[in-house]
C-alpha cells in the first residue's frame, strides 16, 4: 500500500520535471539564425547627384516704362495670360501731349521762316540771272558799237556835240542814281536789322540762363528731364535766330555798300566819259571821239557785268541762310519725332507672350523711367513663359565635375507626392557661385562655406503643377549601366580587376539554411550609389556574403512613459 502511494506521487513529479526541462530548452536554447545572402541579378547601375533648387520659367521679362509719370491705367492682374504686343498699362500722357503741341508750334514757325528764306533766295537768284544776262547782252552791244564806230570813223562826219550830250546825260543819270541810293531807306533798314540782332542776342542770353537754371533744378530734383529738354530746344532756337539776324544785318550792309560803290563807279565813269568827250571836241576828229566813246561804253558794260557777277556771291550767302533755316526745321522735326515716340511709350505693351506672374505697382502710383541715367526704373509687371520651365540649383564642387550638359534628371516636388518629372541638364556654370549670390533660392555664404556651382535643369514637359518659386529635388543621373549583372555595392571589396567577393555555398544546419564562404576574384565595373556592376566572375543567381554596415553607430531612442526624474 505504501509503495503504491509512493509510486503514485513520483509519477506526477517526474512528469512535471520533464515538462519543465523541455520548456527550459525551448525558451533558453539559441536556435540557428538563417543566413542572409546577397544575390546576383540583372538591373541598372546608376551614379546620381541629388540637389535641391527652385523652379523658374526659362524666359521671363520685367515690364518697365520708358517715360516717368503717373500710372493712369493697369489692364491686367497676376495670372492673366497675355500675348506679345498687348497693351498692359498706360502712363498719363497730359504733360507729353502739351510738350508736343509746343514743339509743333515751334516747327510751324521754323517752316514759315524757311519758306520766306527760300522765296527770297529764289526771287533774288532770278534777278541776278536776269542782270547777268542783260549785262552780257550790253557787253555784246557795246562791242558791236565799237566795231561799227571804227568802221565808220573815216566815212561819217564829226559829231562831237552828240558825244558830249550823251556823256552829260550819262553823268546826270549816274548822279541821280547815286543820290537816290544815298537817300533811300537802306539806312533805316540797317537800323532795324541792328535792332533785330540786339533783340535776338538778349533772347539767346535769356534762354541760356533758363537752361542753366533748369539743369540746376534737375540736379536738385525740382525739375523734370522734360523741362530741361524744352529749355535746351528753346536755347537752340534762340541761337539760330541770333545767327540769322546777324547774317541778315551783314547781308544788308554789304548789299548797301555794293550798290553805292557801283553807283559811284558809274558816276566816275560818266565824268571821265564827259571829260574825254569835251576834250575831244577841239582836238580829235569826230570819228576818233566816237570810237573812244564806244570804247568807254564797252568798259562800262564790262564793269556792270562784273558787278552783276558779284551778285552771285550774295546769292550764296542767302543760300547759307536757307541752309540754316532748313537745319533748324530738321532739328525741331527730330525733336517732335522723339516726343511722338515718347507719346507711344506711354502705352506699356507685352514684349512676349506668357502669363503675368508679378504686379509690382497699382494704378495711380508714380513710376520712374526705365531709361533714366539716375535709376533702373520702376518695374510694373513681370511676364513669364510657363511653357518652358527649369530648375536652378547649385552642385557641390566635389560633384560638379560629373555633371555635364544633356544628362537626364529626375525632378520631384513636395506639391506632387509620388510624381516624378523628367528633364535634362541645360547649363553648368563655369565659375563658382560668388559669396552672397543667390541661386535656386539658396544664398552662397562667405568665408569657409562649401564652394558650389550653379546648374540649370530644363523640364522636358510643362505641367501646371510646376510653378515658379517652388522648391524641387533634382536627381541627376551622371552615369548609368542598363541591364547588367550587379550586386549591392557593399558586398564587393575593391574595384576593377582587383575586386573580390565572399562567394557563398548554401547548406542546412539543424534544418536551418547556412552558408560556407570562399574568397573569389571578380571584375567590377561601374560602382553606383546602391549597386556595383559585375563584368565577370559571377552569374545570375550566384550568392555572396553581404557587406557590413560601416556607418556611424546607431543610437537607441529611449522613451519613458509616466516616469519622473
Long-range contacts (C-beta under 8 A, 24 or more apart in sequence): 31-510, 31-512, 32-509, 32-510, 32-512, 32-514, 33-512, 34-512, 34-513, 34-514, 35-504, 35-506, 35-513, 35-514, 35-515, 36-546, 37-504, 37-506, 37-515, 37-543, 37-544, 37-545, 37-546, 38-487, 38-488, 38-491, 38-543, 38-544, 38-545, 38-546, 38-547, 39-541, 39-542, 39-543, 40-485, 40-486, 40-487, 40-534, 40-538, 40-539, 40-540, 40-541, 40-542, 40-543, 40-544, 41-485, 41-486, 41-540, 42-483, 42-484, 42-485, 42-486, 42-540, 43-483, 43-484, 43-486, 43-531, 44-480, 44-481, 44-482, 44-483, 44-484, 44-486, 44-531, 45-480, 45-481, 45-484, 45-486, 45-525, 45-526, 45-527, 45-528, 45-531, 45-532, 45-533, 46-477, 46-479, 46-480, 46-528, 46-529, 46-530, 46-531, 47-402, 47-477, 47-478, 47-479, 47-480, 47-526, 47-527, 47-528, 47-529, 48-475, 48-476, 48-477, 48-478, 48-528, 48-529, 49-395, 49-399, 49-402, 49-403, 49-475, 49-476, 49-478, 50-473, 50-474, 50-475, 50-476, 51-393, 51-394, 51-395, 51-396, 51-455, 51-473, 51-474, 51-476, 52-393, 52-440, 52-442, 52-471, 52-472, 52-473, 52-474, 53-391, 53-392, 53-393, 53-394, 53-439, 53-440, 53-441, 53-442, 53-455, 53-457, 53-471, 53-472, 53-474, 54-391, 54-392, 54-393, 54-440, 54-441, 54-469, 54-470, 54-471, 54-472, 55-389, 55-390, 55-391, 55-413, 55-466, 55-467, 55-468, 55-469, 55-470, 55-471, 55-472, 56-389, 56-390, 56-391, 56-392, 56-468, 56-469, 57-354, 57-357, 57-384, 57-385, 57-386, 57-388, 57-389, 57-390, 57-468, 58-385, 58-388, 58-389, 58-390, 58-458, 59-352, 59-354, 59-384, 59-385, 59-388, 60-354, 60-357, 60-382, 60-383, 60-384, 60-385, 60-468, 61-351, 61-352, 61-382, 61-383, 62-379, 62-380, 62-381, 62-382, 63-88, 63-89, 63-348, 63-350, 63-351, 63-379, 63-380, 63-381, 63-382, 63-383, 64-370, 64-376, 64-377, 64-378, 64-379, 64-380, 65-89, 65-91, 65-345, 65-346, 65-348, 65-367, 65-369, 65-370, 65-377, 65-378, 65-380, 66-342, 66-345, 66-369, 66-370, 66-371, 67-91, 67-96, 67-342, 67-345, 67-346, 67-369, 68-224, 68-225, 68-366, 68-367, 68-368, 68-369, 68-372, 69-93, 69-95, 69-346, 69-366, 69-367, 70-364, 70-365, 70-366, 70-367, 71-361, 71-362, 71-363, 71-364, 71-365, 71-366, 71-367, 71-380, 72-363, 73-363, 74-359, 74-361, 74-362, 74-363, 74-380, 76-356, 76-359, 76-381, 77-356, 77-359, 78-356, 78-357, 78-358, 78-359, 79-355, 79-356, 80-355, 80-356, 81-353, 81-354, 81-355, 81-356, 82-350, 82-353, 82-354, 82-355, 82-356, 82-383, 83-350, 83-353, 84-350, 84-351, 84-352, 84-353, 85-349, 85-350, 86-349, 86-350, 87-347, 87-348, 87-349, 88-348, 88-349, 88-350, 88-356, 88-380, 88-381, 89-347, 89-348, 89-380, 89-381, 90-346, 90-347, 90-348, 91-345, 91-346, 91-347, 91-348, 91-367, 92-346, 93-343, 93-346, 95-224, 95-226, 96-226, 96-339, 96-342, 96-343, 96-346, 97-343, 99-226, 99-229, 99-230, 99-339, 100-336, 100-339, 100-340, 100-343, 102-230, 103-233, 103-332, 103-335, 103-336, 103-339, 104-336, 106-233, 106-237, 106-332, 107-329, 107-332, 107-333, 107-336, 110-237, 110-325, 110-328, 110-329, 110-332, 111-329, 113-244, 113-325, 113-328, 114-322, 114-325, 114-326, 114-328, 114-329, 117-318, 117-321, 117-322, 117-325, 118-322, 118-325, 120-318, 121-315, 121-318, 121-319, 121-321, 121-322, 124-311, 124-314, 124-315, 124-318, 125-315, 125-318, 127-311, 128-308, 128-311, 128-312, 128-314, 128-315, 131-308, 131-311, 132-305, 132-308, 132-309, 132-311, 132-312, 134-308, 135-301, 135-304, 135-305, 135-307, 135-308, 135-309, 136-305, 138-301, 138-304, 138-305, 139-298, 139-301, 139-302, 139-305, 141-301, 142-294, 142-297, 142-298, 142-300, 142-301, 142-302, 143-298, 145-294, 145-297, 145-298, 146-291, 146-294, 146-295, 146-297, 146-298, 148-294, 149-287, 149-290, 149-291, 149-293, 149-294, 150-291, 150-294, 152-287, 152-290, 153-285, 153-287, 153-288, 153-290, 153-291, 154-287, 156-286, 156-287, 156-290, 157-286, 158-285, 158-286, 158-287, 158-289, 159-286, 159-289, 159-290, 160-277, 160-280, 160-281, 160-286, 160-289, 161-281, 163-277, 163-280, 163-286, 163-289, 163-290, 163-293, 164-274, 164-277, 164-278, 164-281, 166-277, 166-293, 167-270, 167-273, 167-274, 167-276, 167-277, 167-278, 167-293, 168-274, 170-269, 170-270, 170-273, 170-274, 171-267, 171-270, 171-271, 171-273, 171-274, 173-270, 174-263, 174-266, 174-267, 174-269, 174-270, 175-267, 175-270, 177-263, 177-266, 178-260, 178-263, 178-264, 178-266, 178-267, 181-256, 181-259, 181-260, 181-263, 182-260, 186-252, 186-256, 186-259, 187-256, 189-252, 190-249, 190-252, 190-253, 190-256, 193-245, 193-248, 193-249, 193-252, 193-253, 194-249, 196-245, 196-248, 196-249, 197-242, 197-245, 197-246, 197-249, 199-245, 200-238, 200-241, 200-242, 200-244, 200-245, 200-246, 201-242, 203-238, 203-241, 203-242, 204-235, 204-238, 204-239, 204-241, 204-242, 206-238, 207-231, 207-234, 207-235, 207-237, 207-238, 207-239, 208-235, 208-238, 210-234, 210-235, 211-235, 225-369, 225-372, 229-335, 233-332, 233-335, 236-331, 237-328, 237-332, 240-324, 240-327, 240-328, 243-324, 244-321, 244-324, 244-325, 247-317, 247-320, 247-321, 247-324, 248-321, 250-317, 251-314, 251-317, 251-318, 251-321, 254-314, 254-317, 255-314, 258-307, 258-310, 258-314, 262-304, 262-307, 265-303, 265-307, 266-300, 266-303, 266-304, 269-296, 269-299, 269-300, 269-303, 272-296, 273-297, 273-300, 348-380, 348-381, 350-383, 351-383, 352-383, 352-385, 353-385, 354-383, 354-384, 354-385, 354-386, 355-383, 355-384, 355-385, 355-386, 356-381, 356-382, 356-383, 357-382, 357-383, 357-384, 357-468, 358-382, 384-468, 386-462, 386-468, 387-462, 388-458, 388-459, 388-462, 389-458, 389-459, 389-462, 389-466, 389-468, 390-423, 390-426, 390-456, 390-457, 390-458, 390-459, 391-423, 391-440, 391-456, 391-457, 391-459, 391-472, 391-474, 392-439, 392-440, 392-441, 392-454, 392-455, 392-456, 393-439, 393-440, 393-454, 393-455, 393-457, 393-472, 393-474, 394-433, 394-439, 394-440, 394-442, 394-444, 394-452, 394-453, 394-454, 394-455, 395-428, 395-452, 395-453, 395-455, 395-476, 396-450, 396-451, 396-452, 397-432, 397-450, 397-451, 397-452, 397-453, 399-478, 400-428, 400-452, 400-453, 400-455, 402-478, 402-479, 403-428, 403-455, 403-476, 403-478, 404-428, 404-478, 407-476, 407-477, 407-478, 408-476, 408-477, 409-457, 409-474, 409-475, 409-476, 409-477, 410-474, 410-475, 410-477, 411-457, 411-459, 411-472, 411-473, 411-474, 411-475, 412-472, 412-473, 412-475, 413-465, 413-466, 413-470, 413-471, 413-472, 413-473, 414-470, 414-471, 415-465, 415-467, 415-470, 416-465, 419-465, 421-459, 421-460, 421-461, 421-463, 421-466, 422-459, 422-460, 422-461, 423-457, 423-458, 423-459, 423-460, 423-474, 424-457, 424-458, 424-460, 425-455, 425-456, 425-457, 425-476, 426-456, 426-457, 426-458, 427-455, 427-456, 428-453, 428-454, 428-455, 428-456, 429-453, 429-454, 429-455, 441-469, 441-471, 479-526, 479-528, 481-525, 481-526, 481-533, 484-525, 484-533, 484-534, 485-533, 485-534, 485-535, 485-538, 485-539, 485-540, 486-531, 486-532, 486-533, 486-534, 487-531, 487-532, 487-534, 487-538, 487-544, 488-530, 488-531, 488-532, 488-546, 488-547, 489-527, 489-528, 489-529, 489-530, 489-531, 489-532, 489-547, 490-546, 490-547, 490-548, 490-549, 490-550, 491-532, 491-544, 491-545, 491-546, 491-547, 492-522, 492-524, 492-527, 492-532, 492-534, 492-547, 494-524, 495-524, 495-527, 496-523, 496-524, 497-521, 497-523, 499-523, 499-524, 499-532, 501-537, 501-538, 501-544, 501-545, 502-544, 502-545, 503-538, 503-542, 503-543, 503-544, 504-543, 504-544, 504-545, 506-543, 515-543, 515-545, 517-545
